[in-house]
Amino acid sequence: MASSDNRRSRSGRYSGLASDTPTSAKVSWEEVEPGAVALAVRVATELGDALMFSRTRDGGALLITILSGDERIKLYGSTAGEVEAHLAGIAATKE
């Protein structure tokens, strides 16, 4: 459910993560720090969750989808910095 500032609300262990609606800037997974991806994958999978990595149809943003129980949480990043901030948030998640 989107709020008035275009941030999606979260529940559960990922409730602190928020993602703005993506813009049309071009960003590539090549620009994202591999260590940040690896750490987020390790933490999420240790919690029993899964991560999916993709990009938006128009190529304007990268997308991280967290699969946690029945929840699907989508985090968009239009820059490598935004994506790395989302990955850091995932890595900092506690059960």
Phi and psi restraints in degrees (value plus and minus 20) as a CYANA .aco file:
   2 ALA   PHI    -107.1   -67.1
   2 ALA   PSI     118.7   158.7
   3 SER   PHI    -114.1   -74.1
   3 SER   PSI    -198.0  -158.0
   4 SER   PHI     -85.1   -45.1
   4 SER   PSI     -42.2    -2.2
   5 ASP   PHI    -118.2   -78.2
   5 ASP   PSI      -0.2    39.8
   6 ASN   PHI      46.4    86.4
   6 ASN   PSI      -2.3    37.7
   7 ARG   PHI    -118.4   -78.4
   7 ARG   PSI     118.4   158.4
   8 ARG   PHI    -108.4   -68.4
   8 ARG   PSI     115.8   155.8
   9 SER   PHI     -98.4   -58.4
   9 SER   PSI     131.3   171.3
  10 ARG   PHI    -145.5  -105.5
  10 ARG   PSI     133.4   173.4
  11 SER   PHI    -147.3  -107.3
  11 SER   PSI     150.9   190.9
  12 GLY   PHI      54.3    94.3
  12 GLY   PSI    -176.8  -136.8
  13 ARG   PHI     -87.8   -47.8
  13 ARG   PSI     -38.9     1.1
  14 TYR   PHI    -122.4   -82.4
  14 TYR   PSI       1.5    41.5
  15 SER   PHI     -83.3   -43.3
  15 SER   PSI     -41.7    -1.7
  16 GLY   PHI    -100.9   -60.9
  16 GLY   PSI     -28.9    11.1
  17 LEU   PHI    -108.6   -68.6
  17 LEU   PSI     119.8   159.8
  18 ALA   PHI    -158.9  -118.9
  18 ALA   PSI     133.0   173.0
  19 SER   PHI    -160.4  -120.4
  19 SER   PSI     107.9   147.9
  20 ASP   PHI     -94.3   -54.3
  20 ASP   PSI     139.1   179.1
  21 THR   PHI     -81.7   -41.7
  21 THR   PSI     113.7   153.7
  22 PRO   PHI     -85.0   -45.0
  22 PRO   PSI     133.8   173.8
  23 THR   PHI    -121.9   -81.9
  23 THR   PSI    -193.0  -153.0
  24 SER   PHI    -115.6   -75.6
  24 SER   PSI      -9.8    30.2
  25 ALA   PHI     -85.1   -45.1
  25 ALA   PSI     131.9   171.9
  26 LYS   PHI    -116.8   -76.8
  26 LYS   PSI     110.6   150.6
  27 VAL   PHI    -160.2  -120.2
  27 VAL   PSI     131.1   171.1
  28 SER   PHI    -144.6  -104.6
  28 SER   PSI     129.9   169.9
  29 TRP   PHI     -81.8   -41.8
  29 TRP   PSI     -42.7    -2.7
  30 GLU   PHI     -79.6   -39.6
  30 GLU   PSI     -47.7    -7.7
  31 GLU   PHI    -102.4   -62.4
  31 GLU   PSI     -33.6     6.4
  32 VAL   PHI    -108.1   -68.1
  32 VAL   PSI     116.2   156.2
  33 GLU   PHI     -81.5   -41.5
  33 GLU   PSI      98.3   138.3
  34 PRO   PHI     -78.2   -38.2
  34 PRO   PSI     -54.8   -14.8
  35 GLY   PHI     -83.7   -43.7
  35 GLY   PSI     -54.0   -14.0
  36 ALA   PHI     -87.4   -47.4
  36 ALA   PSI     -58.8   -18.8
  37 VAL   PHI     -85.2   -45.2
  37 VAL   PSI     -67.1   -27.1
  38 ALA   PHI     -80.7   -40.7
  38 ALA   PSI     -63.2   -23.2
  39 LEU   PHI     -85.7   -45.7
  39 LEU   PSI     -62.3   -22.3
  40 ALA   PHI     -83.1   -43.1
  40 ALA   PSI     -61.8   -21.8
  41 VAL   PHI     -82.0   -42.0
  41 VAL   PSI     -65.5   -25.5
  42 ARG   PHI     -80.2   -40.2
  42 ARG   PSI     -68.6   -28.6
  43 VAL   PHI     -85.6   -45.6
  43 VAL   PSI     -67.3   -27.3
  44 ALA   PHI     -81.3   -41.3
  44 ALA   PSI     -64.1   -24.1
  45 THR   PHI     -91.3   -51.3
  45 THR   PSI     -51.8   -11.8
  46 GLU   PHI     -84.5   -44.5
  46 GLU   PSI     -47.0    -7.0
  47 LEU   PHI    -105.2   -65.2
  47 LEU   PSI     -22.1    17.9
  48 GLY   PHI      66.5   106.5
  48 GLY   PSI      -5.5    34.5
  49 ASP   PHI    -124.8   -84.8
  49 ASP   PSI     153.8   193.8
  50 ALA   PHI    -150.3  -110.3
  50 ALA   PSI     133.2   173.2
  51 LEU   PHI    -140.8  -100.8
  51 LEU   PSI     120.0   160.0
  52 MET   PHI    -141.2  -101.2
  52 MET   PSI     119.8   159.8
  53 PHE   PHI    -139.3   -99.3
  53 PHE   PSI     110.9   150.9
  54 SER   PHI    -176.5  -136.5
  54 SER   PSI    -186.6  -146.6
  55 ARG   PHI    -155.6  -115.6
  55 ARG   PSI     141.9   181.9
  56 THR   PHI     -90.6   -50.6
  56 THR   PSI     139.5   179.5
  57 ARG   PHI     -76.0   -36.0
  57 ARG   PSI     -58.6   -18.6
  58 ASP   PHI    -103.4   -63.4
  58 ASP   PSI     -22.5    17.5
  59 GLY   PHI      56.9    96.9
  59 GLY   PSI     -12.6    27.4
  60 GLY   PHI    -101.0   -61.0
  60 GLY   PSI     -33.1     6.9
  61 ALA   PHI    -173.8  -133.8
  61 ALA   PSI     135.1   175.1
  62 LEU   PHI    -112.6   -72.6
  62 LEU   PSI     132.5   172.5
  63 LEU   PHI    -149.2  -109.2
  63 LEU   PSI     110.1   150.1
  64 ILE   PHI    -133.7   -93.7
  64 ILE   PSI     103.7   143.7
  65 THR   PHI    -130.2   -90.2
  65 THR   PSI     105.5   145.5
  66 ILE   PHI    -118.6   -78.6
  66 ILE   PSI     105.5   145.5
  67 LEU   PHI    -124.0   -84.0
  67 LEU   PSI      90.1   130.1
  68 SER   PHI    -152.1  -112.1
  68 SER   PSI      81.0   121.0
  69 GLY   PHI      41.2    81.2
  69 GLY   PSI    -145.2  -105.2
  70 ASP   PHI    -108.8   -68.8
  70 ASP   PSI     -21.9    18.1
  71 GLU   PHI    -109.0   -69.0
  71 GLU   PSI     122.0   162.0
  72 ARG   PHI    -142.8  -102.8
  72 ARG   PSI      93.7   133.7
  73 ILE   PHI    -131.6   -91.6
  73 ILE   PSI     103.1   143.1
  74 LYS   PHI    -127.2   -87.2
  74 LYS   PSI     107.1   147.1
  75 LEU   PHI    -139.3   -99.3
  75 LEU   PSI     103.1   143.1
  76 TYR   PHI    -125.8   -85.8
  76 TYR   PSI     124.0   164.0
  77 GLY   PHI    -157.9  -117.9
  77 GLY   PSI     106.4   146.4
  78 SER   PHI    -112.5   -72.5
  78 SER   PSI     -29.3    10.7
  79 THR   PHI    -154.8  -114.8
  79 THR   PSI     140.7   180.7
  80 ALA   PHI     -79.9   -39.9
  80 ALA   PSI     -57.3   -17.3
  81 GLY   PHI     -82.1   -42.1
  81 GLY   PSI     -61.7   -21.7
  82 GLU   PHI     -84.0   -44.0
  82 GLU   PSI     -63.2   -23.2
  83 VAL   PHI     -84.4   -44.4
  83 VAL   PSI     -63.8   -23.8
  84 GLU   PHI     -83.9   -43.9
  84 GLU   PSI     -54.1   -14.1
  85 ALA   PHI     -85.5   -45.5
  85 ALA   PSI     -60.7   -20.7
  86 HIS   PHI     -83.9   -43.9
  86 HIS   PSI     -63.2   -23.2
  87 LEU   PHI     -82.5   -42.5
  87 LEU   PSI     -59.6   -19.6
  88 ALA   PHI     -84.6   -44.6
  88 ALA   PSI     -58.7   -18.7
  89 GLY   PHI     -82.4   -42.4
  89 GLY   PSI     -60.6   -20.6
  90 ILE   PHI     -84.9   -44.9
  90 ILE   PSI     -64.6   -24.6
  91 ALA   PHI     -84.2   -44.2
  91 ALA   PSI     -47.7    -7.7
  92 ALA   PHI    -107.2   -67.2
  92 ALA   PSI     -21.6    18.4
  93 THR   PHI     -90.1   -50.1
  93 THR   PSI     115.6   155.6
  94 LYS   PHI    -132.4   -92.4
  94 LYS   PSI     134.1   174.1
